[in-house]
């Protein structure tokens, strides 16, 4: 398994299952956040670190998503 932090692993579990990270405020991003959902938060720094490893990218809408490599490595992990 890739050498990443616990927070990065938590983020990848969600992104690999086709969720996206949406801007919340400042440099904070929310995954699966909403009115009735707690979701997961992460920083821009976390997403950029994962991008450097080839696991995340920005899609056409400005959201952070998993790359195919990220999905292959992390999609089997339960959320």
C-alpha positions as CSV (number, residue, x, y, z in Angstrom):
1,X,0.0,0.0,0.0
2,X,1.1,3.5,-0.7
3,X,3.1,5.4,2.0
4,X,0.6,8.0,3.1
5,X,-0.7,9.5,6.3
6,X,-3.9,8.3,8.1
7,X,-5.7,11.5,7.0
8,X,-4.7,11.0,3.4
9,X,-5.9,7.3,3.5
10,X,-9.2,8.5,5.0
11,X,-9.6,11.0,2.1
12,X,-8.7,8.4,-0.5
13,X,-11.3,5.9,0.8
14,X,-14.0,8.4,-0.1
15,X,-12.5,9.7,-3.3
16,X,-11.8,6.2,-4.6
17,X,-15.5,5.4,-4.2
18,X,-16.4,8.3,-6.6
19,X,-17.1,11.0,-4.1
20,X,-15.5,14.4,-4.8
21,X,-13.9,17.1,-2.5
22,X,-15.8,20.4,-2.7
23,X,-14.5,23.7,-1.5
24,X,-15.9,24.7,1.9
25,X,-14.1,27.7,3.2
26,X,-10.6,29.0,2.8
27,X,-8.4,26.0,2.1
28,X,-10.8,23.5,3.6
29,X,-12.6,20.9,1.5
30,X,-15.6,18.7,2.3
31,X,-16.3,15.2,1.1
32,X,-19.9,14.0,1.4
33,X,-20.9,17.1,3.4
34,X,-24.3,18.6,3.5
35,X,-27.3,19.6,5.5
36,X,-27.8,16.2,7.2
37,X,-24.3,14.6,6.7
38,X,-21.2,15.1,8.7
39,X,-18.8,14.2,5.9
40,X,-15.1,14.3,6.0
41,X,-13.0,17.5,5.8
42,X,-9.4,17.9,4.5
43,X,-7.1,20.7,3.6
44,X,-5.8,21.8,0.2
45,X,-2.4,20.7,1.4
46,X,-3.7,17.1,1.8
47,X,-5.2,17.1,-1.7
48,X,-2.0,18.5,-3.2
49,X,0.1,15.9,-1.5
50,X,-2.1,13.1,-2.9
51,X,-1.9,14.8,-6.3
52,X,1.9,14.6,-6.3
53,X,1.6,10.9,-5.7
54,X,-0.8,10.6,-8.7
55,X,-3.9,9.7,-6.6
56,X,-6.0,12.9,-7.1
57,X,-6.7,15.6,-9.7
58,X,-9.0,18.5,-10.3
59,X,-11.9,17.7,-12.6
60,X,-13.7,20.1,-15.0
61,X,-15.9,21.5,-12.3
62,X,-13.1,22.5,-9.9
63,X,-13.7,19.5,-7.6
64,X,-10.9,17.2,-6.4
65,X,-11.5,13.6,-7.5
66,X,-9.5,10.3,-7.5
67,X,-7.5,9.3,-10.5
68,X,-7.8,5.8,-11.9
69,X,-4.6,4.9,-10.0
70,X,-6.2,6.2,-6.8
71,X,-9.3,4.2,-7.4
72,X,-7.4,1.0,-8.1
73,X,-5.4,1.3,-4.8
74,X,-8.1,2.5,-2.4
75,X,-11.6,1.5,-3.7
76,X,-11.7,-1.8,-1.8
77,X,-11.3,0.0,1.6
78,X,-14.6,0.4,3.4
79,X,-15.9,3.9,4.1
